[in-house]
Amino acid sequence: MPELPEVETVANGVNARVRGRRITQVWTSGKPQTFKSPETEIAAALTGAKIESVRRVGKTIVMTVTRDRKPAEFLIHLGMTGRLLVCTPEMPVAAHTHAVLTLDDAREVRFVDPRRFGRLSIHHAGDEGRARGSTPTSQNRDVGHPVTSGERPRGYTGPGKEPLTISLNDFVALFRNRKTPIKAALLNQSLLHGVGNIYADEALFRAGIRPTRQAARLARDELKKLRAALVTVLKQAIKLGGSSVSDYVDADGVRGFFQLRHKVYQRTGEPCRDCGTPIKKITLAGRSTHFCPTCQK
């Protein structure tokens, strides 16, 4: 499943290509699993609307549009195999295409998802799903849209805190009294949204923390190292266009390169790049987990 760096890469790429364009036509596939909002509502909100921006919030791509001076947000969750592509009309339409937004310059934004775990919906300001119980703070915003002091964030904010901007104190507070393994806590989207299996494994390795350790028992200094490692690995992955370990491609259909920098993820049995110990794989909270038994304590 695409994680924060992959979703950030796609959102930035789509934003650069379609911001300011107007949507002239909307086509949807009629496959009900894909749509959290009725297809008629999606078409009504997007047809004739101007694209103001495309950004990332957690693992969700948020396309902000205005129509008749009324703002709305088109939420795109890529799921396991979803792709959001900007195409010229002559490009063949891929199988499993579930939505096509035709722009005023004839280009198309296409959502392709073979396994149909992705979700498309319309969000309006004040919708119950905007914060899903979280307190609106600057950490809930995507990194590209900072919030000034006293300003309440507008629009969809996602379920958890933003990993790239969360303060150390807030990061430490997330894991206080949590008896789950730290790896499971990192994957809890209501705590930190956007972190998935790849970057949890990679951050824990760089912080020298074994994934099975209880979150509440980590010292502040260890959590400080973990926060720094998480920010570093996410920023490096964004710079390299994300990790292409399955179906992920960017807005132009190009694969990422961060998988070449993986220290532990999917390197089971291979020597640790720091100490030479074979990388171990276990199942933790139902997820495959990779770590170095020597480097991580």
N, C-alpha and C positions, 0 to 999 in steps of 0.2 A: 504494500500500500504506500503511495506517495506520502512522504512526511514533510515537515516544515520546509526544508531547503528546496525540495522538488516543487511544492505548491508555490513557494515564493518565486521560484524561477519561472514557472508557467504564468503566474499572475503578472509579474513584471514584464514578461515578453508580450502577453496579450495587451496589457495597458499601453505599452509603447507603440503597438500597431493599430489599436482601434480607439483610443481615447479621443473624444470629440466627434466621432462618427455617429450617424443616426441609423437606427435599426428600421428597415423598411418592411421586413417580412419575417415571420417566425414559423418554422415547421417543427413539429414534434412527432415522435414515432408511434405514440399510443401504447407503449409498453408501460403498464402501471407501476412496476417496481421502481422505475427510474424517477418518478415524479412525486415529491412530497406535497406540492401544491397542484391543484387541478391544471391540466394543460391549457384550458381556456383562460384561467387567471394569468398564467405565464405569458400567453400570447397577448392578452389585453394590456398587461403592464409593460411589455417590451416593444410592441409594434408602434412605430412612430417615436420612440423614446431616444433621447440623446445619451450616449455613454459618457458619463462624467469621469469615471475612473474605474480601474480594476486593481484590487489589492488582495492581500492575504490576511485572514484572521484564523489563527490556528492552522487546521488542515483544510480550511474552506476558502475558496476563491469567491470574492464578493465583487460583483459588477454593479456599481451605483449608476442609476439612470434617472433622468427626469423626463416626464411627459405631462404636458399641460401644466408646467411649473410644479408638479407633484413628484417628489422623489420616491424611489423604490430601490430595492436591492435584489439582484438576482444571485442566489446562493448556489454555488457549484461545488459539490463534494465529489472528488474523483474516485472514491472507493478503492477497490483493489486494482482495477485495470483501466480506469477512466483516463481519457486524454482530451484536452481542450486545444484545438488547433485553429489557426487563422489561415484560410486557404483562398486561392483564386477559384472562380467558379468552374474553370475547365478541369481542375483536379478531380479525379474520380472520387465519388463519395464512398468511403469505406463501409464495409459491412459493420453492423452493430452501431451505426450512427443514430443517435436518439434525439438530437436537437440541432437545428441549423438556424442561425441568425444571419439574415442577409443584410448587408450594410449599404449605405447610400453610394458607395464607390464600387459596388457589385461584389466585393470580397465577402467571404462567409466565415463566421465563427462556428465551428462544428464541435459537438460533444460526442465522443465515441467511447463506448464502454461494452466490451464483449460479455463480461460476466454480470453486468447490471447491478453491481453493488454501489455504484455512484448514485447521487441524489441531486435533483434540481428543485428549487423552490423559490418563491417570492417572499421577501421579508419587507414589512412596512414598519416605520418607527412606532415603537410602543408594543410591537408583537411580543407575546409571552416568551417566545424563544430567543429574544434578543440577548438576554444575559443569562438565561437559564439558572437564575438564583445567585449569580455572581454579583459582586459590588462593582459598579462602573468605576474604574481607575485607569490611570495612564498605562498600566501594565496590560490591560485588556485590549488595548489598541494594537494594530499592526505596527511594526517598527517604522514604516515609512510615513506615518501620520502621527507625530508627537502631539501630546495634549499639554497645553499651557496651564499654569497654575490656576485653579479655580474653574477650569473649563470641564464640563461634563461631556464625555465622548458621545458622539452621535452615531446612530446606526448599529448594525450588528457587531457585537463585541465578543462572541464566542463563549464557551463554557468555562474557561480557566484563565490563568495568568499567561502573559506573553513571555516566553523564555528568553528572548533577546534583550528585554528591557527591565525585567523584574529586579528589584533591589535585593541586596544580600539579606537584609532583615526579613523581607517578605518571603524570600526563598527558604530561609531557615524555618520560618513559621509554618510553611506548607507541610513539613515533615514531622513537626512536633507531635508526639504522642501517637504517631502512626506505626503500628506494629507489623505492617506488611514489609516484605523485602523491598529494598530501595529500587530495584529494577521495576517491580510492579507499581510502586508509587510514581516513578517517572512516567510510566505509561498511562496513568490516570488522567484523562483529559479534563476532568473537573479541577485538577490541580494546575498542571501545565498543559496548555493545549498546543498541539503540533509535534510533540516529541513522540516518536515511535520506536520500533524495535532496533533499527539500525543505529540511530544516534544515541539511544540510551546505552547500548552496548559500547559504542565508541567513546562516549563521554566517561562512563564508569572506568574503562581501561585507562584513559588519560589521567583520571583522578586517582588511580591506584586503589579503587574501592571494589570489593567483590560484590556481585549483584545480589547475592543471597543475604547480605547483612540487613538487619532490621533498620528501617529508616529512622525510627525514634532514637536509636542508639548511636547514630553518627554524631561525632563532635562538630561543633561550629566550624572549626578549621577544615574538617573534612568536607563539610557542605560548601564551604567557601571554595575549596579546590574543585568540587563537582560543578558548582555554578560556573566558574571560570572555564572549566573544560567543556561544558555544554555550550556556552556562548562561542568559544573558539571553534569547536567542531561544526556547529551550525553555520557560522560565518564562512568557514573554509569550504563547506559543502555548497553553500549558495554561490560562492565565487567560482566554483568548478561546475556549476549547473546541476548539482544534485547527484544522486547515486542511481545509476541505471542497472538494477539487479534483476528486473523483470520486464514489465511493459512500459516503464516510464520514459517519456520523451517530453521535450519542451514545446513551446507554442509553434515552432517550425518543424516539429517531428525529429529533433536532434537529441541524441542521448547525452546524459551527463557523464562526468569523469571522476566523481569523488570515490567511487568504488575502488579505484586504483590506490586510494590512500587508506583503505580500511585496515585497521590494526588487528581486529578480532572478528568482526561480523562475517559469517560464512567462511571462516578460515579454519574450520575444525580439523585438528590433527596437524596443521601446518605449524612451523616453528614461529614462536613469538618474535616479532621484529625487533624487540628490545632485549630479550634474554635468551631466546632459543627454545624455551619450553613449549611443547605442543599445546596449541589452543584447544580448550575443552568446550564441549557443548552439552548443555543440560536443558531441561524443560522447566520453566519457572512461570507460575501463574498461567499455564497453558501456552506460553510463548517460547520459542527457541531462544536460547541465551548463550552467548559466547564470551569467554573470558580467559585470561592467563592465570593459572593457579599460582604462579610465582610472583608476578608483578602486582596482582590485586589481592589485598589483604582484607 
